[in-house]
Amino acid sequence: MKKTIAAGARASATWTALACAFWMQASFAHDMAHDMQHDMPGAHMQTQAPPPFVASTAKPFDDLMNDAMVVMEYSMTDAPMTGNADHDFVTMMIPHHQGAVDMAKAVLLYTADPEMRNLAQGIITEQQYEIKLMQLWLQRHPADAAMAQPAQ
């Protein structure tokens, strides 16, 4: 019983640490992109869209994480804002979730730790499901309708 509780506590602590790291990276990236967007209207951290993320062992892990962040940052900054909180939240969360999927794919290439593999696979499954839900929501709530009716 004690081993099960200790293993559960370690898994929970591991998940919490990884989730905090992802959140901190995403939060920092979003803050930088947001500040830059407000300092220079219409500006992106890059002048053109970055190439799509590709998880491959041809690159070191830290390069893959950076690639995932660059794609996520650009996509979040490029998300069309309408002034409707519901719409704007969803359009920014889709690339944010995709960034988590991309990072999880990267770690799967480099980790043998069963807890990390399980966590990464869970992130991929859950985040892809949530992306699909948000895309379906956007189909039911087009941007032009969101612009006409700001969220209350």
C-alpha positions in Angstrom: 0.0 0.0 0.0 2.8 2.4 0.9 4.6 1.7 -2.4 1.4 2.5 -4.4 0.8 5.7 -2.5 4.4 6.8 -3.0 4.4 5.9 -6.7 1.2 7.8 -7.1 2.6 10.8 -5.3 5.8 10.7 -7.5 3.7 10.4 -10.6 1.5 13.4 -9.5 4.6 15.4 -8.6 6.2 14.6 -11.9 3.0 15.5 -13.8 2.7 18.8 -11.8 6.4 19.7 -12.5 6.0 19.1 -16.3 2.7 20.9 -16.5 4.2 23.9 -14.7 7.2 23.9 -17.1 4.9 23.8 -20.1 2.7 26.5 -18.6 5.7 28.8 -17.7 7.1 28.4 -21.2 3.7 29.1 -22.9 2.9 32.0 -20.5 6.3 33.6 -21.2 5.9 33.1 -24.9 2.4 34.5 -24.9 3.5 37.5 -22.8 6.4 38.3 -25.1 4.1 37.9 -28.2 1.4 40.0 -26.6 3.8 42.8 -25.6 5.4 42.8 -29.1 2.0 42.9 -30.7 0.9 45.9 -28.7 4.3 47.7 -29.1 4.2 47.3 -32.8 0.7 46.7 -34.2 0.6 44.0 -36.8 4.1 42.8 -35.9 5.0 39.2 -35.2 8.1 37.9 -33.6 8.9 36.7 -37.1 8.1 38.4 -40.3 6.9 35.1 -41.9 5.3 32.0 -40.6 7.7 29.4 -39.3 7.8 26.0 -41.0 5.5 23.4 -39.5 6.8 21.5 -36.5 8.3 18.1 -37.3 9.3 15.8 -34.5 12.5 14.1 -35.6 15.6 12.7 -34.0 17.5 14.6 -36.7 17.5 17.5 -34.2 18.4 17.6 -30.6 15.6 17.8 -28.0 16.2 21.4 -27.1 15.9 22.4 -30.8 12.7 20.6 -31.1 11.3 22.3 -28.0 12.4 25.7 -29.5 10.8 24.8 -32.8 7.5 23.9 -31.1 7.6 27.2 -29.1 8.3 29.3 -32.2 5.4 27.7 -34.1 3.1 28.1 -31.1 4.1 31.7 -30.5 3.6 32.7 -34.1 0.2 30.9 -34.3 -1.1 32.4 -31.1 0.0 35.9 -32.1 -1.6 35.4 -35.6 -4.9 34.1 -34.1 -7.8 36.4 -35.4 -9.2 38.4 -32.5 -12.8 39.6 -32.6 -13.3 41.2 -29.2 -15.6 38.3 -28.3 -14.0 36.5 -25.3 -15.3 33.1 -26.2 -14.1 33.2 -29.8 -10.7 34.8 -28.9 -10.1 32.3 -26.1 -10.7 29.3 -28.5 -8.6 30.8 -31.3 -5.6 31.2 -29.0 -6.1 27.9 -27.2 -5.9 25.8 -30.4 -2.3 26.7 -31.2 -1.5 26.6 -27.4 -2.8 23.0 -27.3 -1.0 22.1 -30.5 2.2 23.4 -28.9 1.7 21.0 -26.1 1.1 18.1 -28.5 4.3 19.0 -30.4 6.4 19.2 -27.2 5.0 15.8 -26.1 5.9 14.3 -29.5 9.4 15.7 -29.1 9.9 14.2 -25.6 8.6 10.8 -26.8 11.6 10.7 -29.2 14.1 11.2 -26.4 12.7 9.7 -23.2 12.7 6.1 -22.0 11.1 7.0 -18.7 7.8 5.2 -18.6 6.1 7.9 -16.5 7.2 10.6 -19.0 6.1 8.5 -21.9 2.7 7.9 -20.3 2.4 11.6 -19.5 3.3 12.7 -23.0 1.0 10.2 -24.6 -1.8 11.4 -22.4 -1.1 15.0 -23.3 -1.2 14.1 -27.0 -4.6 12.3 -26.7 -6.3 14.9 -24.5 -5.0 18.0 -26.2 -5.9 16.6 -29.7 -9.4 15.8 -28.4 -9.7 19.4 -27.0 -8.4 20.9 -30.2 -11.1 19.0 -32.1 -13.8 20.3 -29.7 -12.6 23.9 -30.1 -12.6 23.5 -33.9 -16.1 22.2 -33.8 -17.1 25.1 -31.6 -15.6 27.6 -34.1 -17.6 26.0 -36.9 -20.8 26.6 -34.9 -19.8 30.1 -34.0 -18.2 31.8 -37.0 -15.9 34.8 -36.5 -18.2 37.2 -38.2 -21.0 36.3 -35.8 -18.6 36.7 -32.9 -17.6 40.2 -34.0 -21.3 41.2 -34.1 -22.0 39.9 -30.6 -19.2 40.4 -28.0 -19.3 37.9 -25.1 -21.2 39.1 -22.0 
